[in-house]
Amino acid sequence: MNTLRRRAGRTVSAQRDAGMTLPEVLVTMFLMSLIGVLIVSLFTGVTRTLTRDRAANDSTNAASVAMDQLTRTVHGLSDITLGTGTSVGIDVANYSSLTFYSYVDTEATAVRPLKVAYEVNAAKELTESRWLAVPAGKERWTFPAKATSTRVIARDVVASSAAPLFAYLDGEGKRLAPAAGLSLANRDLVRAVEVVLRVEADDSGRAATVELQNTIGIPNRVATLGAGT
């Protein structure tokens, strides 16, 4: 009896020392690999969603701030008289840049126009440049050759002749702007500026481009509707 017990004990001990068999090891490795793949896939999916949402949020915020700035200055677009006696309201008008004169950010005691230029550069930045007016006689103004200030108001801006940032409307709502830019005669006919601001903070395509659109009326030109300035 004791001999049988000793043999049974040795058998159980040998089984315990034998460990896992090869099939058991393979099955365990397969299950661990499968769980690892699932965890990585889940993590990657969550990361992509967060990145996409963050890019969309960044694009929306950037577009909103830039559109507010554009609306405020373009709404104040006015025809002024330069030191040479020439009356002008818009200097440059094409699909990606607009240079004009505007009464905005002025004090009641010292009302002066600003020369303002918006342009999308090669780095896809929408910049705003400003020139401060210098009096040149009664209701006449001159401006320095170099901009007084320049800043970036939006990055990752998408603009092309097929997807223009600016379009120009006459008093009847008809578009005037060719891709190459408006002629002097057509610039005098502009009564509203249509802005379609497209911002793509994530250029990988994982997040959709944010697009804001606004048609900005020019009330200071309504009095000359139908006539050149």
C-alpha positions in Angstrom: 0.0 0.0 0.0 2.8 2.4 0.9 4.5 1.5 -2.3 1.4 2.4 -4.3 1.0 5.7 -2.5 4.7 6.6 -3.1 4.3 5.8 -6.8 1.0 7.8 -7.1 2.8 10.7 -5.3 5.7 10.5 -7.8 3.2 10.4 -10.7 1.3 13.5 -9.5 4.6 15.3 -8.8 5.9 14.4 -12.3 2.7 15.7 -13.9 3.1 19.0 -12.0 6.7 19.4 -13.0 5.9 18.6 -16.7 4.3 22.1 -17.2 2.2 23.1 -20.3 2.2 21.0 -23.4 3.2 22.5 -26.8 -0.5 22.7 -28.0 -1.4 24.5 -24.8 1.4 27.0 -25.3 0.4 27.6 -28.9 -3.2 28.2 -28.0 -2.2 30.6 -25.2 0.1 32.5 -27.6 -2.7 32.7 -30.2 -5.2 34.0 -27.6 -2.7 36.6 -26.3 -1.9 37.8 -29.8 -5.6 38.1 -30.6 -6.3 40.1 -27.5 -3.3 42.3 -28.3 -4.6 43.0 -31.8 -8.0 43.9 -30.4 -6.5 46.3 -27.9 -4.3 48.0 -30.5 -7.2 48.3 -32.9 -9.4 49.8 -30.2 -6.7 52.3 -29.2 -6.0 53.2 -32.8 -9.7 53.8 -33.5 -10.1 56.0 -30.4 -7.0 58.0 -31.3 -8.1 58.6 -34.8 -11.5 59.8 -33.6 -10.0 62.2 -31.1 -7.5 63.5 -33.7 -10.3 64.0 -36.3 -12.5 65.8 -33.8 -9.7 68.0 -32.6 -8.8 68.9 -36.2 -12.4 69.7 -37.0 -12.7 71.8 -33.9 -9.4 73.7 -34.6 -10.6 74.3 -38.2 -14.0 75.6 -37.1 -12.5 78.0 -34.5 -9.9 79.3 -36.9 -12.5 79.9 -39.6 -14.9 81.6 -37.3 -12.4 84.1 -35.9 -11.1 84.9 -39.4 -14.6 85.3 -40.8 -15.5 87.7 -38.0 -12.5 89.8 -38.8 -13.1 89.8 -42.5 -16.8 90.7 -42.1 -16.0 93.7 -39.8 -13.4 95.3 -42.1 -15.1 94.6 -45.5 -18.4 95.9 -44.1 -16.6 99.3 -43.6 -15.2 99.4 -47.1 -15.5 103.0 -48.4 -14.3 105.1 -51.3 -11.7 107.6 -50.3 -9.8 110.3 -52.1 -6.1 109.9 -52.3 -3.5 112.7 -52.2 -3.5 112.6 -56.0 -7.2 113.4 -56.1 -8.1 109.9 -57.3 -11.2 108.3 -55.7 -10.8 104.7 -55.0 -12.3 102.0 -52.7 -10.7 98.7 -53.9 -7.1 98.4 -55.1 -6.9 94.6 -55.7 -9.7 92.1 -56.1 -9.1 88.5 -57.1 -10.0 85.0 -55.8 -7.3 84.8 -53.1 -6.6 88.5 -52.2 -8.4 91.7 -51.6 -7.0 95.2 -50.9 -9.4 98.0 -50.0 -10.0 101.1 -47.9 -12.1 100.9 -44.8 -13.4 103.0 -41.9 -13.0 100.6 -39.0 -11.4 100.7 -35.6 -11.5 104.5 -35.7 -12.0 107.0 -32.9 -14.7 109.6 -33.1 -12.2 112.4 -32.5 -9.8 111.2 -35.2 -11.6 109.4 -38.0 -9.2 108.0 -40.5 -9.5 105.3 -43.1 -7.3 102.2 -43.1 -5.9 100.4 -46.1 -6.4 96.7 -45.5 -5.1 93.7 -47.5 -6.1 90.1 -47.1 -4.1 87.5 -49.0 -3.6 83.7 -48.9 0.2 83.1 -49.2 2.1 80.0 -50.4 2.0 78.6 -46.8 -1.8 78.6 -47.0 -1.9 81.4 -44.4 -4.6 84.1 -44.6 -2.8 87.3 -43.7 -4.1 90.7 -42.8 -2.0 93.8 -43.5 -2.9 97.3 -42.5 -1.7 100.7 -43.5 -2.5 103.8 -41.3 -3.7 106.8 -43.3 -1.7 110.1 -43.4 -3.7 113.3 -44.0 -2.8 114.9 -47.4 -5.2 117.9 -47.4 -8.9 118.2 -46.8 -10.4 114.7 -46.9 -7.4 113.4 -48.8 -5.1 110.6 -47.7 -1.8 109.0 -48.4 -0.5 105.7 -47.1 3.1 104.5 -46.5 4.7 102.0 -48.9 5.2 99.5 -46.1 2.4 98.0 -44.2 2.1 99.3 -40.6 1.2 95.8 -39.4 0.8 92.3 -40.7 -0.6 89.3 -39.0 -1.9 85.8 -39.7 -5.6 85.4 -39.0 -6.1 81.8 -40.2 -3.8 78.9 -41.2 -4.4 75.9 -43.5 -6.7 77.9 -45.7 -7.8 76.3 -49.0 -8.1 78.7 -51.9 -7.8 78.2 -55.6 -9.5 79.5 -58.8 -11.8 76.5 -58.6 -12.6 77.2 -54.9 -12.2 81.0 -54.5 -11.9 82.7 -51.1 -13.4 85.9 -52.5 -16.1 86.6 -55.1 -17.5 90.0 -55.9 -21.1 91.0 -56.6 -22.6 94.1 -58.2 -25.8 95.9 -57.1 -28.0 93.2 -58.8 -26.1 90.3 -57.1 -24.3 89.3 -60.2 -20.7 88.0 -59.9 -18.0 90.2 -61.3 -14.8 88.4 -60.4 -12.6 86.6 -62.9 -9.8 84.5 -61.4 -7.2 87.0 -62.7 -8.8 89.9 -60.8 -11.3 92.7 -61.4 -10.6 95.5 -63.7 -10.8 99.1 -62.4 -14.3 99.6 -63.9 -15.6 96.4 -62.3 -14.0 97.2 -58.9 -16.2 100.4 -58.9 -19.3 98.2 -59.3 -18.7 96.0 -56.3 -21.5 96.3 -53.8 -20.9 93.1 -51.8 -18.1 90.6 -51.2 -18.9 86.9 -50.9 -16.4 85.1 -48.7 -16.1 81.3 -48.7 -13.5 80.4 -46.0 -12.3 76.8 -46.1 -9.9 75.7 -43.4 -8.3 72.3 -43.3 -6.3 71.9 -40.1 -5.7 68.2 -40.8 -4.3 67.8 -44.4 -4.2 64.0 -44.1 -7.9 63.9 -45.1 -9.0 62.3 -41.9 -11.1 65.3 -41.0 -13.4 67.1 -43.4 -12.6 70.7 -44.4 -14.6 73.3 -42.5 -16.3 75.8 -44.7 -17.9 79.1 -43.7 -19.7 81.3 -46.1 -20.9 84.9 -45.8 -22.0 87.6 -48.2 -20.8 91.0 -46.8 -22.7 94.0 -47.9 -21.0 97.4 -48.4 -23.4 100.0 -47.1 -21.1 102.9 -47.8 -21.4 102.2 -51.5 -25.2 101.8 -51.6 -25.7 105.5 -52.3 -23.7 105.1 -55.6 -25.7 102.0 -56.7 -25.6 101.7 -60.4 -22.9 104.2 -61.0 -19.1 104.1 -60.8 -17.3 105.9 -58.0 
